[in-house]
C-alpha cells in the first residue's frame, strides 16, 4: 500500500480528527457531569476533587481518545507533509467539534460559529487544490 496516496493521507487525518473529537466530547461531558472542581475542592478539599475526577470513567475514556489522537497524529506526520496534516487535522477537528457539540452535547452553536466552520472547510479545500 502506498502510504502517500491521497486516500491514505485522508484516512490518517480522519483518524486524528475523529479521535480528537471523541476525546473532546467525552472530556467535556464528564466535566459537566462532575461539576465545578473549584467548588468541590472548597467543599471537600483536594482529596474530594481528586476522587470526583478519579471516579469518572467518561473522563478517562476521553483521555484515552486524546492519546489515540496524539499517536494518530504522529503516524500521519511520519507519512505525510506537516504543511498538510497539521492545518487539516486542526481545522477539521474544529468543524467536527462544532457538529458534535450541537448534536451530541446539545450546545447552542450560533450562526457565527457555523460560518467559521464553513470558512475552515474552504481553507482545507484550498490545501489540496
C-alpha positions as CSV (number, residue, x, y, z in Angstrom):
1,X,0.0,0.0,0.0
2,X,1.3,3.4,-0.9
3,X,1.1,5.4,2.3
4,X,1.5,8.7,0.5
5,X,-1.7,8.3,-1.6
6,X,-4.4,10.9,-1.2
7,X,-6.8,8.3,0.3
8,X,-4.2,7.1,2.8
9,X,-3.4,10.7,3.9
10,X,-7.1,11.4,4.2
11,X,-7.6,8.3,6.3
12,X,-4.8,9.3,8.6
13,X,-6.2,12.9,9.0
14,X,-9.6,11.4,9.6
15,X,-8.3,9.2,12.4
16,X,-6.7,12.2,14.1
17,X,-9.9,14.2,13.7
18,X,-12.3,11.5,14.9
19,X,-10.3,10.5,17.9
20,X,-9.6,14.1,19.0
21,X,-13.3,15.0,18.6
22,X,-14.3,11.9,20.6
23,X,-11.8,12.9,23.3
24,X,-13.0,16.5,23.5
25,X,-16.7,15.5,23.7
26,X,-16.1,12.8,26.3
27,X,-14.0,15.1,28.5
28,X,-16.4,18.0,28.2
29,X,-19.3,15.7,29.0
30,X,-17.5,14.3,32.0
31,X,-16.5,17.6,33.4
32,X,-20.1,19.0,33.0
33,X,-21.3,15.9,35.0
34,X,-18.7,16.3,37.7
35,X,-19.4,20.0,38.1
36,X,-17.2,22.9,39.2
37,X,-14.0,21.4,40.5
38,X,-13.2,24.7,42.4
39,X,-16.5,24.3,44.4
40,X,-15.8,20.6,45.0
41,X,-12.3,21.4,46.3
42,X,-13.6,24.2,48.6
43,X,-16.3,21.9,50.0
44,X,-14.4,18.6,50.2
45,X,-10.7,19.6,49.8
46,X,-8.2,18.4,47.3
47,X,-9.0,14.8,48.1
48,X,-12.7,15.3,47.2
49,X,-11.8,16.9,43.9
50,X,-9.4,14.1,43.0
51,X,-12.0,11.5,44.0
52,X,-14.5,13.2,41.7
53,X,-12.1,13.1,38.8
54,X,-10.9,9.5,39.6
55,X,-14.5,8.3,39.7
56,X,-15.3,9.5,36.2
57,X,-14.9,6.7,33.6
58,X,-16.0,9.1,30.9
59,X,-13.1,11.4,31.7
60,X,-10.6,8.5,31.4
61,X,-12.2,7.4,28.2
62,X,-11.8,10.9,26.8
63,X,-8.1,11.0,27.9
64,X,-7.7,7.6,26.0
65,X,-9.2,9.1,22.9
66,X,-6.9,12.1,23.2
67,X,-3.9,9.8,23.5
68,X,-5.1,7.9,20.4
69,X,-5.4,11.2,18.6
70,X,-1.8,12.1,19.5
71,X,-0.4,8.8,18.2
72,X,-2.6,9.0,15.1
73,X,-1.1,12.5,14.5
74,X,2.5,11.1,15.0
75,X,1.7,8.4,12.4
76,X,0.3,10.9,10.0
77,X,3.2,13.2,10.3
78,X,5.6,10.4,9.7
79,X,3.9,9.6,6.4
80,X,2.7,13.0,5.0
81,X,3.7,16.6,4.9
82,X,3.3,18.6,8.0
83,X,2.1,21.6,5.9
84,X,-1.0,19.5,5.0
85,X,-1.5,17.3,8.1
86,X,-1.3,19.9,10.9
87,X,-3.7,22.5,9.4
88,X,-6.1,19.9,8.0
89,X,-6.3,18.0,11.3
90,X,-6.6,21.1,13.4
91,X,-9.2,22.8,11.3
92,X,-11.3,19.7,10.6
93,X,-11.3,19.0,14.4
94,X,-12.7,22.4,14.9
95,X,-15.5,21.6,12.4
96,X,-16.2,18.2,13.9
97,X,-16.3,19.7,17.4
98,X,-18.9,22.2,16.4
99,X,-21.0,19.4,14.9
100,X,-20.6,17.1,17.9
101,X,-21.3,20.0,20.3
102,X,-24.5,20.7,18.6
103,X,-25.8,17.1,18.1
104,X,-24.2,15.2,21.0
105,X,-23.9,17.7,23.8
106,X,-26.9,19.8,22.7
107,X,-24.9,23.0,23.0
108,X,-26.1,26.2,21.3
109,X,-23.8,26.7,18.2
110,X,-24.7,30.0,16.7
111,X,-24.6,31.2,13.1
112,X,-21.2,32.8,13.6
113,X,-19.6,29.5,14.6
114,X,-21.3,27.7,11.7
115,X,-19.9,30.4,9.3
116,X,-16.4,29.9,10.9
117,X,-16.7,26.2,10.3
118,X,-17.7,26.7,6.7
119,X,-14.7,29.0,6.1
120,X,-12.4,26.5,7.8
121,X,-13.7,23.8,5.3
122,X,-13.0,26.2,2.4
123,X,-9.4,26.7,3.7
124,X,-8.9,22.9,4.0
125,X,-10.1,22.5,0.4
126,X,-7.5,25.1,-0.7
127,X,-4.7,22.9,0.8
128,X,-5.4,20.2,-1.7
129,X,-6.3,22.4,-4.7
